[in-house]
Amino acid sequence: MRTAMGFLTASALCATIALSTAAFGADAKPEKTDVKIAVGGKSFMIYLPLTLTEQLGYFKDAGLNVEITDFGSGTKSLQALVGGNVDATSGSFDHTIQMQAKGQPILAVVETGRYPGIVLGLVTSKKLDYKSPKDLKGLKIGVTAPGSQTNFMVNYILAKNGLKPGDVSFIGVGGPTTAVAAVKKGEIDALSHADPAITLVERSGELQAIFDTRTTAGTKAVFDDEYPSSVIYVSPAFAEKNPNTVQAIVNAIVRTLRWIDKATPEQIAEAMPAEFRGSDPALYVDIVKRSKAMFPADGRINKAGAENAYKVLRAFDESVNSAKIDVGATYTDRFVDKIPAAH
């Protein structure tokens, strides 16, 4: 089936891709069927696979009743897991390293974003004289929240250029709507954020990107190598007690990642909730198009990328730098490895 625009609908795409429940080994009943998952900003593109898994019905196919709670920030969604209020969190891989440094280990079980998807840009109305990252000194830089991955990326850029976090002023601007407002009102000089906010202010000419981690090249320009971004993480105790439940979560997520890999930006946009597309569906398709490369096809966490994340955090996070970290204990691919290869 083709629409007037000439592409398969999302529902038709589902029928064209061999993504049956049986193909994902859904034969072991989950120990816990009612599962709570936290996320720190559901509208951020980096968390699209989580929403899409819910929309496509893949959690239900895996035998799970999933309740997704948006805590608005990565820090709060992490705290929800540590506090025992949720069973899993869709959040930053960085958290697995930082929490190990604090003696509170968490375990990444599937990767949902292989690039951070964060863009650092200058507010054009400020007409800043920028030639190199050293010129960031003294600027007011908007980030989603202090301690967020948007904050970490700027910290690392500063560290690579002989600057410290204290050499700039970080302003928490929250989610997409308030971030765009901060740019328009001139409340900040630069913005470190993600889509959909970035595309909105780029298209209007209000932001000039200087670092863009939505692509392989852009990620390596900032982090020197691969850098895992969003993952689903759980406590090691939860994974030990509920291996079939974790397997079901991973099965559903990987099924979605394979769907995304085959889908067009138009199909992905169509499958998302209407409120995400808003009043300008074409704009949302453009945002998806710019972000699609961020989503891995298999959910496997790259060892070199994980080691690189540790190196990056050590550059500016003293608690990580001073701790003995076993990077191999921050993630596992054993659940992904049980899923049959795609054909």
VOLO-903450 format. One record per residue (C-alpha): x, y, z; residue number from 1; residue in three letters. Coordinates in steps of 0.5 Angstrom, whole numbers, plus 500, padded with zeros to 3 digits. Example, Ala and Ser with C-alpha at 12.3 -4.5 7.8 and 13.67 -1.06 7.14 Angstrom:
2
<zaza <525,491,516>,1,ala>
<zaza <527,498,514>,2,ser>
This chain:
343
<zaza <500,500,500>,1,met>
<zaza <502,507,498>,2,arg>
<zaza <500,514,501>,3,thr>
<zaza <499,520,496>,4,ala>
<zaza <506,522,498>,5,met>
<zaza <509,515,495>,6,gly>
<zaza <511,511,501>,7,phe>
<zaza <509,506,505>,8,leu>
<zaza <505,507,511>,9,thr>
<zaza <507,505,518>,10,ala>
<zaza <502,500,519>,11,ser>
<zaza <504,497,512>,12,ala>
<zaza <511,497,514>,13,leu>
<zaza <510,493,520>,14,cys>
<zaza <507,488,515>,15,ala>
<zaza <513,488,510>,16,thr>
<zaza <519,487,515>,17,ile>
<zaza <519,480,519>,18,ala>
<zaza <519,482,526>,19,leu>
<zaza <515,477,529>,20,ser>
<zaza <514,476,536>,21,thr>
<zaza <517,469,536>,22,ala>
<zaza <523,471,532>,23,ala>
<zaza <525,475,538>,24,phe>
<zaza <525,469,543>,25,gly>
<zaza <519,471,547>,26,ala>
<zaza <518,464,550>,27,asp>
<zaza <520,465,557>,28,ala>
<zaza <515,469,561>,29,lys>
<zaza <517,475,564>,30,pro>
<zaza <517,474,572>,31,glu>
<zaza <514,481,572>,32,lys>
<zaza <509,483,567>,33,thr>
<zaza <508,490,570>,34,asp>
<zaza <514,494,569>,35,val>
<zaza <515,502,570>,36,lys>
<zaza <520,505,566>,37,ile>
<zaza <523,512,567>,38,ala>
<zaza <525,517,562>,39,val>
<zaza <528,524,562>,40,gly>
<zaza <524,528,557>,41,gly>
<zaza <520,524,552>,42,lys>
<zaza <520,529,547>,43,ser>
<zaza <528,529,546>,44,phe>
<zaza <529,525,539>,45,met>
<zaza <534,521,543>,46,ile>
<zaza <529,517,547>,47,tyr>
<zaza <525,516,540>,48,leu>
<zaza <526,509,540>,49,pro>
<zaza <522,508,547>,50,leu>
<zaza <516,512,545>,51,thr>
<zaza <516,508,538>,52,leu>
<zaza <516,501,542>,53,thr>
<zaza <510,503,546>,54,glu>
<zaza <507,506,540>,55,gln>
<zaza <508,500,535>,56,leu>
<zaza <505,495,541>,57,gly>
<zaza <512,491,542>,58,tyr>
<zaza <512,492,549>,59,phe>
<zaza <505,488,549>,60,lys>
<zaza <508,483,544>,61,asp>
<zaza <513,481,549>,62,ala>
<zaza <508,480,555>,63,gly>
<zaza <509,487,558>,64,leu>
<zaza <505,492,561>,65,asn>
<zaza <509,498,561>,66,val>
<zaza <508,505,564>,67,glu>
<zaza <513,510,562>,68,ile>
<zaza <514,516,566>,69,thr>
<zaza <517,522,564>,70,asp>
<zaza <521,526,569>,71,phe>
<zaza <523,531,565>,72,gly>
<zaza <531,531,566>,73,ser>
<zaza <536,525,566>,74,gly>
<zaza <538,526,573>,75,thr>
<zaza <531,526,576>,76,lys>
<zaza <530,519,571>,77,ser>
<zaza <536,516,574>,78,leu>
<zaza <534,518,581>,79,gln>
<zaza <528,515,580>,80,ala>
<zaza <531,508,579>,81,leu>
<zaza <536,509,584>,82,val>
<zaza <530,510,589>,83,gly>
<zaza <527,504,587>,84,gly>
<zaza <521,508,584>,85,asn>
<zaza <522,505,577>,86,val>
<zaza <524,498,574>,87,asp>
<zaza <528,501,569>,88,ala>
<zaza <530,508,566>,89,thr>
<zaza <532,510,559>,90,ser>
<zaza <538,515,560>,91,gly>
<zaza <545,516,559>,92,ser>
<zaza <550,511,558>,93,phe>
<zaza <554,516,562>,94,asp>
<zaza <550,515,568>,95,his>
<zaza <553,507,569>,96,thr>
<zaza <560,510,570>,97,ile>
<zaza <558,515,574>,98,gln>
<zaza <554,511,579>,99,met>
<zaza <559,506,579>,100,gln>
<zaza <564,511,582>,101,ala>
<zaza <559,512,587>,102,lys>
<zaza <558,505,589>,103,gly>
<zaza <551,505,586>,104,gln>
<zaza <552,500,580>,105,pro>
<zaza <547,500,575>,106,ile>
<zaza <547,496,568>,107,leu>
<zaza <546,498,561>,108,ala>
<zaza <542,492,557>,109,val>
<zaza <541,495,551>,110,val>
<zaza <543,501,547>,111,glu>
<zaza <538,506,544>,112,thr>
<zaza <542,512,541>,113,gly>
<zaza <549,511,538>,114,arg>
<zaza <551,518,538>,115,tyr>
<zaza <549,523,543>,116,pro>
<zaza <545,527,538>,117,gly>
<zaza <547,534,542>,118,ile>
<zaza <549,540,538>,119,val>
<zaza <552,546,541>,120,leu>
<zaza <551,552,537>,121,gly>
<zaza <552,560,538>,122,leu>
<zaza <546,565,538>,123,val>
<zaza <546,569,532>,124,thr>
<zaza <543,575,535>,125,ser>
<zaza <549,576,540>,126,lys>
<zaza <554,576,534>,127,lys>
<zaza <559,573,537>,128,leu>
<zaza <566,573,535>,129,asp>
<zaza <568,566,535>,130,tyr>
<zaza <574,563,532>,131,lys>
<zaza <575,557,537>,132,ser>
<zaza <572,553,543>,133,pro>
<zaza <577,558,547>,134,lys>
<zaza <572,563,545>,135,asp>
<zaza <567,560,549>,136,leu>
<zaza <570,563,555>,137,lys>
<zaza <565,567,559>,138,gly>
<zaza <559,565,555>,139,leu>
<zaza <552,564,558>,140,lys>
<zaza <551,557,555>,141,ile>
<zaza <544,554,556>,142,gly>
<zaza <544,546,557>,143,val>
<zaza <538,542,559>,144,thr>
<zaza <540,542,566>,145,ala>
<zaza <546,542,570>,146,pro>
<zaza <549,535,570>,147,gly>
<zaza <546,533,564>,148,ser>
<zaza <549,530,558>,149,gln>
<zaza <548,537,554>,150,thr>
<zaza <552,539,560>,151,asn>
<zaza <557,534,560>,152,phe>
<zaza <559,535,552>,153,met>
<zaza <561,542,553>,154,val>
<zaza <565,540,559>,155,asn>
<zaza <569,536,555>,156,tyr>
<zaza <570,541,550>,157,ile>
<zaza <572,546,555>,158,leu>
<zaza <577,541,558>,159,ala>
<zaza <580,539,551>,160,lys>
<zaza <581,546,550>,161,asn>
<zaza <585,548,556>,162,gly>
<zaza <578,551,560>,163,leu>
<zaza <574,549,566>,164,lys>
<zaza <567,548,567>,165,pro>
<zaza <567,555,571>,166,gly>
<zaza <570,559,565>,167,asp>
<zaza <563,559,563>,168,val>
<zaza <556,560,566>,169,ser>
<zaza <551,554,565>,170,phe>
<zaza <544,556,565>,171,ile>
<zaza <539,550,566>,172,gly>
<zaza <533,552,560>,173,val>
<zaza <529,545,561>,174,gly>
<zaza <526,542,555>,175,gly>
<zaza <525,544,548>,176,pro>
<zaza <520,549,549>,177,thr>
<zaza <523,553,554>,178,thr>
<zaza <530,552,550>,179,ala>
<zaza <527,555,544>,180,val>
<zaza <524,561,548>,181,ala>
<zaza <531,562,552>,182,ala>
<zaza <534,563,545>,183,val>
<zaza <529,568,542>,184,lys>
<zaza <529,572,548>,185,lys>
<zaza <537,572,548>,186,gly>
<zaza <537,570,555>,187,glu>
<zaza <543,565,553>,188,ile>
<zaza <549,566,548>,189,asp>
<zaza <550,559,546>,190,ala>
<zaza <545,553,547>,191,leu>
<zaza <547,545,548>,192,ser>
<zaza <541,542,547>,193,his>
<zaza <538,536,542>,194,ala>
<zaza <532,536,537>,195,asp>
<zaza <527,538,536>,196,pro>
<zaza <529,544,539>,197,ala>
<zaza <536,545,535>,198,ile>
<zaza <532,544,528>,199,thr>
<zaza <527,549,530>,200,leu>
<zaza <532,554,532>,201,val>
<zaza <537,552,526>,202,glu>
<zaza <531,553,521>,203,arg>
<zaza <530,560,523>,204,ser>
<zaza <537,562,523>,205,gly>
<zaza <537,563,530>,206,glu>
<zaza <542,558,532>,207,leu>
<zaza <549,557,528>,208,gln>
<zaza <552,550,530>,209,ala>
<zaza <559,549,532>,210,ile>
<zaza <559,542,534>,211,phe>
<zaza <554,537,532>,212,asp>
<zaza <554,530,535>,213,thr>
<zaza <548,527,530>,214,arg>
<zaza <553,524,526>,215,thr>
<zaza <559,519,526>,216,thr>
<zaza <563,525,524>,217,ala>
<zaza <560,530,528>,218,gly>
<zaza <561,525,534>,219,thr>
<zaza <568,524,533>,220,lys>
<zaza <570,531,532>,221,ala>
<zaza <567,532,539>,222,val>
<zaza <569,526,543>,223,phe>
<zaza <575,523,538>,224,asp>
<zaza <571,516,538>,225,asp>
<zaza <565,513,538>,226,glu>
<zaza <560,515,544>,227,tyr>
<zaza <554,511,546>,228,pro>
<zaza <549,515,548>,229,ser>
<zaza <542,513,551>,230,ser>
<zaza <541,506,553>,231,val>
<zaza <536,502,558>,232,ile>
<zaza <539,501,564>,233,tyr>
<zaza <537,497,570>,234,val>
<zaza <540,495,577>,235,ser>
<zaza <544,489,577>,236,pro>
<zaza <539,486,582>,237,ala>
<zaza <533,487,578>,238,phe>
<zaza <537,484,572>,239,ala>
<zaza <539,478,576>,240,glu>
<zaza <532,477,579>,241,lys>
<zaza <528,478,573>,242,asn>
<zaza <532,476,567>,243,pro>
<zaza <526,474,563>,244,asn>
<zaza <523,481,564>,245,thr>
<zaza <529,484,562>,246,val>
<zaza <530,480,556>,247,gln>
<zaza <523,482,554>,248,ala>
<zaza <524,489,555>,249,ile>
<zaza <531,488,550>,250,val>
<zaza <527,484,545>,251,asn>
<zaza <522,489,544>,252,ala>
<zaza <527,495,544>,253,ile>
<zaza <531,491,539>,254,val>
<zaza <525,490,535>,255,arg>
<zaza <524,497,534>,256,thr>
<zaza <531,499,532>,257,leu>
<zaza <530,494,527>,258,arg>
<zaza <524,497,525>,259,trp>
<zaza <527,504,525>,260,ile>
<zaza <533,502,521>,261,asp>
<zaza <528,499,515>,262,lys>
<zaza <523,505,516>,263,ala>
<zaza <523,512,512>,264,thr>
<zaza <523,519,516>,265,pro>
<zaza <516,519,514>,266,glu>
<zaza <514,512,516>,267,gln>
<zaza <517,514,523>,268,ile>
<zaza <514,520,524>,269,ala>
<zaza <507,517,522>,270,glu>
<zaza <508,512,527>,271,ala>
<zaza <509,517,533>,272,met>
<zaza <504,520,537>,273,pro>
<zaza <500,526,534>,274,ala>
<zaza <502,531,539>,275,glu>
<zaza <510,530,537>,276,phe>
<zaza <508,532,530>,277,arg>
<zaza <504,538,532>,278,gly>
<zaza <502,543,527>,279,ser>
<zaza <507,542,522>,280,asp>
<zaza <508,535,520>,281,pro>
<zaza <513,536,515>,282,ala>
<zaza <518,540,520>,283,leu>
<zaza <517,533,525>,284,tyr>
<zaza <519,529,519>,285,val>
<zaza <525,534,518>,286,asp>
<zaza <527,533,525>,287,ile>
<zaza <527,525,524>,288,val>
<zaza <531,525,518>,289,lys>
<zaza <537,529,521>,290,arg>
<zaza <537,524,527>,291,ser>
<zaza <535,518,524>,292,lys>
<zaza <543,516,524>,293,ala>
<zaza <543,516,531>,294,met>
<zaza <539,510,532>,295,phe>
<zaza <543,503,532>,296,pro>
<zaza <540,497,528>,297,ala>
<zaza <542,492,533>,298,asp>
<zaza <542,495,540>,299,gly>
<zaza <549,492,542>,300,arg>
<zaza <554,497,546>,301,ile>
<zaza <560,498,543>,302,asn>
<zaza <566,496,547>,303,lys>
<zaza <571,502,544>,304,ala>
<zaza <565,507,545>,305,gly>
<zaza <564,505,552>,306,ala>
<zaza <571,506,554>,307,glu>
<zaza <571,512,550>,308,asn>
<zaza <566,515,555>,309,ala>
<zaza <570,513,561>,310,tyr>
<zaza <576,517,558>,311,lys>
<zaza <571,523,557>,312,val>
<zaza <568,523,564>,313,leu>
<zaza <575,522,567>,314,arg>
<zaza <577,529,563>,315,ala>
<zaza <572,533,568>,316,phe>
<zaza <569,529,573>,317,asp>
<zaza <573,528,579>,318,glu>
<zaza <569,523,582>,319,ser>
<zaza <570,518,576>,320,val>
<zaza <577,520,575>,321,asn>
<zaza <579,518,582>,322,ser>
<zaza <575,512,582>,323,ala>
<zaza <577,505,580>,324,lys>
<zaza <572,503,574>,325,ile>
<zaza <571,497,571>,326,asp>
<zaza <567,499,565>,327,val>
<zaza <566,492,563>,328,gly>
<zaza <561,492,569>,329,ala>
<zaza <557,498,566>,330,thr>
<zaza <554,494,561>,331,tyr>
<zaza <552,487,558>,332,thr>
<zaza <550,485,551>,333,asp>
<zaza <548,478,554>,334,arg>
<zaza <541,480,553>,335,phe>
<zaza <542,483,546>,336,val>
<zaza <546,476,544>,337,asp>
<zaza <540,472,545>,338,lys>
<zaza <536,475,539>,339,ile>
<zaza <536,472,533>,340,pro>
<zaza <540,476,527>,341,ala>
<zaza <536,480,523>,342,ala>
<zaza <535,477,516>,343,his>
